[in-house]
Structures are given as C-alpha cells and as structure tokens.
Amino acid sequence: MAYGLYFLHPYYTGGVDTLDSYQVYIPREHRITTRHGQKFEWSASVIGPHPGTHFASVSMISNSCAELHSTAPYPVAPIPPVSFKDVLFSYGHIELWEQMSMDGNGEWIREGITNETLVIAHDGSYMSTDSTTLCSAGVVILCTATKQWLKASLAERSLCASNYRGELLGALMALLILHAASSHLPPSTTTVILHCDNKGVNSHGNSKLRSLPEKQRQADLIRHIKHISQTIPVQVKWEWVEGHAVERKGRHRSSVPERLNDQADKLAKAALLLAISGGNAYEGDYPFEMVSIKLTGKRVSGSPRQALQDHWGYNAAKELFGEKNIIRPEHFHLIWWEAVGSAMSLYPKMYRVWITKHISEFCGTNVQQYYWSKGERSPKCDFCGDQDEYTTHICRCRDPGRVQMFQISVQEVFDWVSKTLRRTDIALTISTYLLGRGLVKMVQCINSDDASLLALGRSTDLLGWDCFIEGRISREWIPAISPILAISCPRLLVGSWGKTFINKLLNIVHKQWIYRNTLIHYRGKDGFTIPEHHAIINRVEEYFTIDPDSILPRHRHLLDTDFEALGSGPTSNRLLWLANVETALTVSGLATSGALSRDAQDYFDTPIGARRSQD
C-alpha cells in the first residue's frame, strides 16, 4: 500500500494525518543495503504544521515501518508579479523591451488608465532604399496628470517588412503595455485612446470582431491586435492623428497627440537606422499569439494559401531550373526573385508565355524545329550558319545586323543606368559585361574596390551571363545600389529600379528575337520572306555575270536585260528571268552533249529577230 508522505532530507519524513499534526519516521540504524529502498521506523506524532520540503512515495511494510521508493520536491506556488514591469516581463520575449524607458516604476500607467489621463501615440518607419527586410515602430505614452513618460521602440526583421507593418508593430506594442498595466484592474467601461496616422490600422483596431479576408496583408499582426484588444479589461479605441503635423504647423501649434506622434516617428526612425547599421532586430514571435504560421522557419504574414503556393512554387522552380541546368540549386536563392515577379506581373500574358518558352528552350528556334520536323530542317542558324540555333545563341549570333542591334540595345541600358545612378563606372561595368556575351566575368569588368560591387560581381558570375541577360539578376543589387539611389534619385525605390532594369535586359533578348523572326518569317505582299528575297537577289547577281558564250545565241538577249530595273521591280520579274536563264543553261548543256535534233539546234542557234537559214 503506497502513501504520499513528506520527506525532509536527509533523515526526516513526515506523514500527514491532519492539517495540524504529522507522523515522524526515522531511518533504521545498521541497515543492510539491498536493491529495495531505505527503511524508516515510526518515531513520534507531532502537533503543528509539518516542515517537509519533498513528497515521498513509500510502501508500508508494517504499521510502524515504511520503505522509501522515491522523492520529489514539494511544488511551491509561484508568486504572481505585481509591478507593471514585472508583469510585462513575465510575458516573455524580454528583447521586445530593450529600447524602452519610462519615468518611475510604471505604476502611473495603471492610474492613468483608471483616470483616463493617458495620451498614447504610435508610429512606424520603413526605408526601402536602405533595407527591404527591416521596419520599426515607436510608442510614446504621456500621463497628463503626473507628466510622466514612457517611450519604446522596436525594429523587426521580416521578409514582409513595410511601412504598414511598422505601423501595426506600434499598435501591438502599445496594446501589450496596456495589457500589463491593466492586468490587476477589474473590467470597466473606461476608454483608452490610441492615436495613429494610419487609417488602415485604426479601422482594423476599431473593428475587433470583424473577420479578415483571406488575402489580407500583414494578417498575422492584425489578427493578434484584434485578439489582444479583446483581452484588455478596458475599452481601447483608435483615433486618427495627422502625420508630420509638427513639420507642417510647428510644435507650438500642434496638439498633444500630434506632438506625441512626431516623437513616436522619430523613435521608430532611430530604431530602424540602428538596425540597418548592424544593431539588433527582432525576429521572434509575440506574447499571447494564438496562431503563428511558419514555412521553413519564415513567418507567414499574409494569406496562408498564398504562402503555401509560393513555397511550393519556389521549390518546384528550384528543382526544374536545376534539372534543365539553368540555375544550380545551391545558387537559386541568389536571384532577386521579388523584382523578377514584379517585372513579370506588368507584362501581357503572351509576352510572359514567350519568356517562359524562351527560358525553357521551347521557342521555335531552328534546333527545336529540327526536332519537330524529324531532321528535315537544318538546326543551324539562318544568319551565321556556324552554330546550332539554341535559345542561348539568340543573343550570341555574330551576324553583323544582329550585332549592331545588340549594341544599340546595350547602349540603351547604359544610358538608363547612367541617368538613374549617375555612376558611369557601374553603367560601363554592365555594358562591358553584356558585350562580352558570356566570355568575360563581371568581376573582371569592375574597376573599383567597392566591396558591395565586388560582392555583386561574384554573385552575378555564379549565376552566369544567360541568367543576367534574361533578367534573373542577383539579390546583391539591393545593397549595392540602395545608397546610390538615395542620393542620385531619392524618389526611385530600389524595387522599382530593379524591376525596370530587368525589363530593359529582357528587351535586349526580345529585340534579337523580333529581328531574327522579321528576317526569317516575315512575308511581304509578294509572299516572300526577307531571306528568300536575299536568296533571289543573290541568284540574279550570280547569273548576270555568266559568259554569253556559255548559252546559245537565241538566249543571249537575257544578258542584255536592264538589271537595275530588274532589281527594283517586282519579285515575279526576277523569278521569270531566273527561270529563263536556267532554261538557257539547260538547253546549252543539251546542245553540248549532242542531245538536240538538227531543227532544235538551228532554232536555238538563231538569235531572236534574225531569219533562220534555209537548207
């Protein structure tokens, strides 16, 4: 029979009989060590609370002897936190409050909630020119009765960073502070007002029970804000405040909420700049989150369905590009896929289809048509005739016309980069690399010791020239040009620059494709393509230099044709002339071999307009 007893180490156990008395057992003397537990003998009954610190599991051998089986510390009820700061830190995630400062111990916040003397403002910050993965928030709380302050800021690192997310972070921080300050307050109708210059945040905050659409941006924070605001025992309400009002009206003419919003904005910017320069940035979860969705360790901020589709698409594309030897799997993450997606979203559907077919080697190149025709068509390039025409040959063909078109297209890229970045050296690096057509590395084209440019060059060389010209540029462009754009073209965001850059690179490939198809496939009114016209002209040029004696007298008038008029006239005239010349050459060959009859020989020996001799 097992009893739960209290055990006081080393030689004291107490079996509880009542709340006011307990039994004392002491270890047996001169005990023999066995595989069983230690034996204890009853010693006395004691009145009063027991001094035990452990639970003991025993087996009663007899009425006065117990055998110890195991012990466990007696659980001590935790002391609930009382102060505001202790309550806030008890939520965990203490790193959220590393940049928080306040007057006193924060108890004035509780009093301000009850007396409705708090003025709270929050704001967010985001600088895409410096970092596309960082955003920040600032919160300022003032008690108008005690004139005490609380200021807090936080920078977050996230793939979904934006100015809107920064605003939401500020709202979440303010709610967590209110949650801690009101933890010991009874439910009441007291209202606490939060001031924010973002109407979207205000709308979501004031509609706690309204569900979110499936494609809601930053749904993780909005959902959490709605949840926290419902758990606070007081009423929380958001009101709009004009952003940057202090800059427009001046501090003395601005209201208290406007001034606090201005301070929150400055706090957020300072936290963001600190994180950009190498300071800490938060990447974890938040207190009281009911649901947190992550894929490969990355937080899902919006639609779970879209996130799953993007995750699956990313892995499928990585596998497909690896199988086709377009991009090695270990280099797939180097590409600035966000900019590629932004550029593709602007194109018409058929243009996107062409890009897909071109990259996957399914365009109607001569190699592909060779497969389709089962060998009836030559896979060689129609222009240079030296190499099989794969899609990689489209921008490498050395035909003079196509080379000239390529140089013009590269010059357009050079001019645009020079205009937007105001850095001729970077524009020259890009144009030199493009004109090298895969025979040179980008690091060889960089004439600078700039670490960011060298990192960009190494990353680009890992991806290869074909990836570059087809718009799959390196992610290293972001840190390389962000500080440059901030000076040369502040209104142009780095994402917009990358999207336009990709578009101009793809235009080079598309112009080569259009030029190639125009010459090969375009048919004029007479039904002939440009190469067919060139072939006809070449045959005319070949025949009008033949020796008149190589044909019979009756056909020699063909060589007296006005070739200038023939060349500028209809194609049908040239074809008729070529047919007559070929007939003349055939007849001359028959005459030389003696295959013509005497009458036929006389006929062809007589020039046109001359009387035939009579036998």
Summary of the structure (lengths in Angstrom):
residues: 615
radius of gyration: 42.9
end to end distance: 149.4
largest distance: 164.3
contacts: 1825
relative contact order: 0.06
helix: 49%
strand: 16%
